[in-house]
Amino acid sequence: MKEFTYVITDEIGIHARPAGMLVKEAKEFASKITLEANGKSADATKLMAVMSLGVKTGAEVVIKAEGDDEDAAIAKMEEFMKENL
């Protein structure tokens, strides 16, 4: 399993548009990708689960990937977070 921690810098946090984009990116990989924030965990391929985390600006999010393509998945998720959130 691979993971990294990211602090949200987007002024609105993880809102609908970036959450939808994140889900789309996560679905490209066979690995199970999860987000953890505020003491909760969500499957990164499920939009409502990601939105239910209620991640705001300054929140710390742990992104985990586990599976055959976890290296590529975690690299892509880290790149996505830095570019969009």
Beta strands, then each sheet from edge to edge (+ up, - down):
strand 1: 2-7
strand 2: 32-37
strand 3: 40-43
strand 4: 60-66
sheet 1: 1+ 4- 2+ 3-
end
